[in-house]
Amino acid sequence: MSLMQHVLPRHLEIIFRINQEFLDFAAAQRPGDHGFLARLSLIEENGERRVRMAHLSIVGSHKVNGVSALHSDLLVKTIFADFAALWPERFTNMTNGVTPRRWLAQANPGLAALLDRTLGTKWRLDLDQLQGLRDLRGNAAFRDEFMAIKRANKARLAEHIARTTGIAVDPASLFDVQVKRIHEYKRQLLNVLHVVARYQAILAHPNAGWVPRTVIFAGKAASSYAAAKNIIRLIHDVGSVINRDPRVAGLLKLVFVPNYGVSVAEVIMPGADLSEQISTAGTEASGTGNMKLALNGALTIGTDDGANIEIRQHVGDDNIFIFGLKTPEVLAMRASGYQPMRWYEGNPQLKNVLDAIAGGSFSPDEPGRYRGLVDSLLWGGDHYLLLADFASYVETQLRVDALFRQSGEWASKAIANVAGMGAFSSDRTIREYAQQIWGMTPAP
Ligand SMILES: *Cc1c(COP(=O)(O)O)cnc(C)c1O
């Protein structure tokens, strides 16, 4: 507020007036309930006085939309419960979607042509028609065609990786993809912990019949987000050790594709086998990368979060890998005093991974480089509960391997994913906005 007072004094005056009128209205609804008014106020009065921008937005809005069923539910039950009590009809849910023109027709011309031959061309404007693929899951000839297209898209992605990073990756390996902004809540670091665990396990048991994997990251960090940039650096450091180690050659590669944006995404999405959607439950409002990847035939390994929950409902429980704590469990664990050190001490595999990173195994030129990062997990509270979800994640990754070995079963589930994604067209989302928010009907 001191900043606004200095830079935008007139705006602040107007905000005070809006707040006065709003709180007068709220007081009339619940006379004498001062706690209610303090929670609703546009001004935070505890500690340094602040303007609550989200509260101002709700007061000024006709509708307030949540972008997935879980997100909408959390908004009205947790952070905006008092506003929902005041204006229940103001809060809506319209789950996000992605456009099938960019994310299928343009990005994946091979699959688009197969769909045209199989279903006709109407899916571009009516994505629910993808359901027609469901009956073809068991058709061996269709599976082969579908997987040949996936293989060609993986070869195209491998060329992009070679051109931009200089690293050769094998399109026959499982392409395990996490592409999104780099953020602690999205838990790219949990993915790295799994990669290091896998590296150590391959070294310990070289003849265990490992499924060859290429782990692919891409994403940008906000310019001032030092912790996110440190994770990008760790991915590069772990990659440079693993990619040069002849003992894991042909079994594990780790690459970071530079300059993530929609054009790079159009090359990555069609070439993915596995889609990593591993945010701490309750933190990802929806996600749309999850939709793009499933639409292109990737299987999801993910938490019970955001639109993953609805993707699971649409593609079927058997065609997705869900792991880890659920939102109420996350809230309960934090409330009961989460102790990351207990998980470290209780899981030798996790301990070995964190000790290797903290001890400089991936930064031999500067052994202490990641001590602080590991300390932020062990001693800094591990706010996003990586250590609590680690064992479940690693165990689920082994189930991914087992399925990938059964190539026909994998193909069937990949096809089921495409078949189930009709509901995630942005055409459906926009239709809902037009009807429920703006009260419009389509022009003929
Ligand atoms: C779809 C997309 C996103 C959103 O990805 P999430 O995994 O949902 O966070 C971000 N950046 C680009 C370039 C995208 O195409």
The ligand as an ORCA input file, in Angstrom:
! r2SCAN-3c Opt
* xyz 0 1
  C       0.776    -25.446    -23.300
  C       1.940    -24.611    -23.003
  C       2.210    -24.216    -21.685
  C       1.383    -24.693    -20.509
  O       1.937    -25.926    -20.089
  P       1.550    -26.569    -18.658
  O       2.209    -27.915    -18.707
  O       0.059    -26.675    -18.640
  O       2.103    -25.675    -17.621
  C       3.310    -23.432    -21.423
  N       4.121    -23.020    -22.429
  C       3.914    -23.376    -23.702
  C       4.859    -22.915    -24.767
  C       2.819    -24.181    -24.052
  O       2.629    -24.523    -25.330
*
